[in-house]
């Protein structure tokens, strides 16, 4: 019981930090600032934050900044330079480089993509992923099963990432139209993180570029996925659940893949 109480207290401390950071993304946020909000020592806070979210504080805050930049790009007429400063970057080149690396498209291309996304392009994306999934069934590196309490969920994207953050293009991926078995591969040997996100069935196409965290379901494999000699031990299980405050923002490559398809 004491361990459970400690975990709950740690989670609440991390949630306080994330909520506080959301309100001041335009400002520098140091590890010391965050540890004060958490009422923990700097060393202890750094360890607790990583334990709860799967990421160091600085990487999580960086992901929050880029996620907010996506929102501003789609929902405002602010210039890219203004958005850069609004989310706490002092260098436009640094902001553009990080955005491109982690979202998969540059800020200008991301904004332009919003004008071109259609139901047909989303169907093309799903067909593209379904084709990759079909090929993987011939020689998969990773196999598993996705469980979900929702039977009417929209597309479920599953990706292998090098870190515990859904960003840029996954090393390998699959698409399910409903919960069930998946196969990914072949992929190079290495250690990966298996992450899944289920989008609701959307009428608004922009929702595919900027999913609402309140309507997302997410899940991860229980620990890193190690691929050796072309195969991971398994099968692996992912249980989807509603996204919570301590989950890393979904920077993932859906816009990147759409950009590929729409070229």
Phi, psi and omega per residue, in radians:
X1 nan -0.696 -3.140
X2 -1.107 -0.720 3.110
X3 -1.102 -0.700 3.118
X4 -1.135 -0.727 3.105
X5 -1.105 -0.681 3.116
X6 -1.130 -0.755 3.117
X7 -1.083 -0.730 3.111
X8 -1.091 -0.757 3.127
X9 -1.114 -0.704 3.116
X10 -1.138 -0.744 3.138
X11 -1.085 -0.740 3.123
X12 -1.126 -0.643 3.101
X13 -1.110 -0.765 3.121
X14 -1.148 -0.704 3.102
X15 -1.081 -0.675 3.085
X16 -1.063 -0.730 -3.131
X17 -1.137 -0.798 -3.121
X18 -1.106 -0.762 3.119
X19 -1.090 -0.760 3.117
X20 -1.100 -0.753 -3.110
X21 -1.134 -0.632 3.134
X22 -1.013 -0.565 -3.110
X23 -1.470 -0.046 -3.089
X24 -2.500 0.699 -3.116
X25 -1.158 -0.357 3.129
X26 -1.357 -0.133 -3.088
X27 -1.867 2.737 2.965
X28 -1.131 2.406 3.131
X29 -2.228 1.891 -3.085
X30 -1.567 2.873 3.079
X31 -1.067 -0.649 3.110
X32 -1.121 -0.724 3.093
X33 -1.004 -0.813 -3.083
X34 -1.173 -0.704 -3.121
X35 -1.148 -0.537 3.085
X36 -1.176 -0.707 3.103
X37 -1.122 -0.621 -3.117
X38 -1.392 -0.224 -3.054
X39 1.045 0.735 3.104
X40 -2.324 2.763 3.036
X41 -1.144 2.728 -3.098
X42 -1.020 -0.805 -3.128
X43 -1.097 -0.820 -3.102
X44 -1.160 -0.709 3.135
X45 -1.077 -0.770 -3.121
X46 -0.999 -0.750 -3.137
X47 -1.209 -0.761 -3.127
X48 -1.125 -0.768 -3.126
X49 -1.053 -0.780 3.137
X50 -1.107 -0.689 3.141
X51 -1.117 -0.724 -3.071
X52 -1.340 -0.728 -3.008
X53 -1.763 -0.324 -3.067
X54 1.510 -0.001 -3.114
X55 -2.355 2.660 2.955
X56 -1.131 2.684 -3.105
X57 -0.947 -0.770 -3.077
X58 -1.088 -0.710 3.124
X59 -1.178 -0.662 3.136
X60 -1.147 -0.788 -3.137
X61 -1.125 -0.683 3.086
X62 -1.055 -0.735 3.099
X63 -1.115 -0.663 3.086
X64 -1.097 -0.717 3.139
X65 -1.083 -0.777 -3.120
X66 -1.230 -0.590 3.076
X67 -1.127 -0.724 3.086
X68 -1.149 -0.639 3.092
X69 -1.062 -0.700 3.085
X70 -1.028 -0.756 -3.131
X71 -1.111 -0.755 -3.124
X72 -1.178 -0.623 3.113
X73 -1.115 -0.654 -3.079
X74 -1.562 -0.470 -2.980
X75 -1.923 -0.028 3.128
X76 -2.368 2.989 3.060
X77 -1.815 0.253 3.125
X78 -1.033 2.544 3.066
X79 -1.205 2.806 3.131
X80 -1.111 -0.619 3.090
X81 -1.095 -0.784 3.124
X82 -1.108 -0.694 3.127
X83 -1.128 -0.694 3.097
X84 -0.940 -0.857 -3.130
X85 -1.264 -0.571 -3.112
X86 -1.111 -0.531 -3.119
X87 -1.801 0.270 2.922
X88 1.676 0.214 3.088
X89 -1.760 2.429 3.122
X90 -1.686 -0.168 -3.102
X91 -2.174 2.122 3.133
X92 -1.128 -0.650 -3.130
X93 -1.156 -0.692 3.101
X94 -1.137 -0.788 3.126
X95 -1.037 -0.841 -3.105
X96 -1.101 -0.718 3.141
X97 -1.125 -0.806 -3.130
X98 -1.169 -0.737 3.128
X99 -1.041 -0.811 -3.115
X100 -1.115 -0.746 -3.139
X101 -1.105 -0.760 -2.922
X102 -1.658 -0.441 3.091
X103 -1.660 -0.570 3.116
X104 1.880 -0.217 3.069
X105 -2.400 2.660 3.025
X106 -1.196 2.801 -3.138
X107 -0.959 -0.740 -3.129
X108 -1.152 -0.734 3.135
X109 -1.170 -0.652 3.118
X110 -1.081 -0.795 3.125
X111 -1.130 -0.706 3.140
X112 -1.152 -0.647 -3.141
X113 -1.038 -0.586 -3.130
X114 -1.067 -0.458 3.134
X115 -1.403 -0.233 -3.008
X116 -1.971 -0.249 -3.080
X117 -1.188 2.351 -3.111
X118 -2.429 2.897 3.037
X119 -0.962 -0.617 -3.141
X120 -1.137 -0.723 -3.131
X121 -1.175 -0.608 3.087
X122 -1.178 -0.699 3.082
X123 -1.089 -0.658 3.109
X124 -1.117 -0.704 3.099
X125 -1.062 -0.807 -3.129
X126 -1.104 -0.706 3.120
X127 -1.146 -0.664 3.116
X128 -1.067 -0.821 -3.134
X129 -1.202 -0.667 3.125
X130 -1.092 -0.649 3.102
X131 -1.134 -0.755 3.096
X132 -1.088 -0.696 3.139
X133 -1.119 -0.698 3.114
X134 -1.105 -0.696 3.118
X135 -1.164 -0.664 -3.110
X136 -1.100 -0.481 -3.097
X137 -1.133 -0.312 3.137
X138 -1.350 -0.611 -3.105
X139 -2.641 1.143 -3.039
X140 -1.311 2.520 2.999
X141 -1.590 -0.562 -3.078
X142 -2.287 2.282 3.098
X143 -2.273 2.652 3.121
X144 -3.090 -2.853 -3.050
X145 -2.503 2.378 3.079
X146 -1.835 2.179 3.041
X147 -1.815 2.515 3.090
X148 -2.590 2.407 3.063
X149 -1.250 -0.288 -3.135
X150 -1.680 2.181 3.131
X151 -1.603 -0.218 -3.077
X152 -1.934 0.419 -3.131
X153 -1.143 2.755 3.051
X154 -1.387 -2.732 -3.099
X155 -1.067 2.484 3.107
X156 -1.936 1.992 3.116
X157 -1.681 2.301 -3.123
X158 -2.157 2.245 -3.097
X159 -2.413 2.600 2.988
X160 -1.712 2.117 -3.106
X161 -2.108 2.711 -3.106
X162 -1.349 -0.409 3.052
X163 -2.269 2.970 -3.094
X164 -1.402 1.023 -3.127
X165 -2.708 2.120 -3.140
X166 -1.324 1.569 -3.098
X167 -2.414 2.680 3.096
X168 0.960 -2.757 -3.099
X169 -1.470 2.263 3.082
X170 -1.194 2.759 3.073
X171 -1.135 -0.609 3.074
X172 -2.735 2.721 -3.104
X173 -2.712 2.986 3.103
X174 -2.619 2.805 3.094
X175 -2.220 2.314 3.002
X176 -2.050 2.498 3.044
X177 -1.555 -0.198 3.070
X178 -2.770 2.840 3.127
X179 -0.977 2.526 -3.139
X180 2.808 -2.798 -3.083
X181 -1.324 2.570 3.067
X182 -2.390 2.750 3.082
X183 -2.423 2.382 3.132
X184 -2.276 2.356 3.029
X185 2.427 3.137 0.012
X186 -1.314 2.655 3.089
X187 -2.284 2.752 3.129
X188 -1.121 2.698 3.038
X189 -1.045 2.521 -3.139
X190 2.840 -3.104 3.100
X191 -1.942 2.211 -3.014
X192 -2.307 2.979 3.019
X193 -2.048 2.230 -3.107
X194 -1.713 2.002 -3.067
X195 -2.183 2.516 3.132
X196 -2.324 2.574 3.084
X197 -2.453 2.290 3.094
X198 -1.898 2.104 3.097
X199 -1.539 2.590 3.022
X200 -1.229 2.873 3.042
X201 -1.284 2.039 -2.942
X202 -1.874 2.403 2.970
X203 -1.567 -0.531 3.133
X204 -1.566 1.990 -3.071
X205 -1.109 -0.515 -3.139
X206 -1.111 -0.367 3.106
X207 -1.085 -0.394 3.086
X208 -1.314 -0.469 3.090
X209 -1.494 -0.507 -3.081
X210 -2.393 1.302 -3.096
X211 -1.089 2.480 3.084
X212 -1.404 2.121 -3.082
X213 -1.057 -0.449 3.135
X214 -1.195 -0.376 -3.095
X215 -1.913 0.009 -3.136
X216 -1.493 2.559 2.915
X217 -2.010 2.391 -3.089
X218 -2.338 2.873 3.091
X219 -2.919 2.789 3.122
X220 -2.377 2.784 2.977
X221 -1.238 2.753 -3.116
X222 -1.432 1.441 -3.132
X223 1.783 2.964 -3.140
X224 -1.058 2.652 3.085
X225 -1.808 2.089 -3.108
X226 -1.846 2.051 3.099
X227 -1.765 2.095 3.120
X228 -2.261 2.323 -3.124
X229 0.953 0.664 3.049
X230 1.396 0.115 -3.054
X231 -2.523 2.411 3.017
X232 -1.690 2.606 3.024
X233 -1.193 2.605 -3.070
X234 3.085 -2.813 0.088
X235 -1.274 2.802 -3.108
X236 -1.774 2.662 -3.124
X237 -2.135 2.337 3.042
X238 -2.121 2.195 3.065
X239 -1.871 2.035 -3.129
X240 -1.332 2.553 3.122
X241 -2.606 2.858 3.091
X242 -1.054 2.484 3.103
X243 -1.167 2.458 3.140
X244 -2.116 2.991 -3.035
X245 -1.023 -0.579 -3.068
X246 -1.511 0.009 3.037
X247 -1.354 2.410 3.081
X248 -1.030 2.520 3.100
X249 -1.017 2.621 -3.109
X250 -1.518 1.543 3.081
X251 -1.483 -0.059 -2.800
X252 -0.954 2.961 -2.815
X253 -1.336 0.299 3.111
X254 -0.980 -0.847 3.076
X255 -1.070 -0.636 3.138
X256 -1.054 -0.815 -3.118
X257 -1.186 -0.673 3.072
X258 -1.074 -0.722 3.112
X259 -1.034 -0.719 3.084
X260 -1.050 -0.778 -3.053
X261 -1.238 -0.608 -3.060
X262 -1.474 -0.070 -3.139
X263 -1.133 nan nan
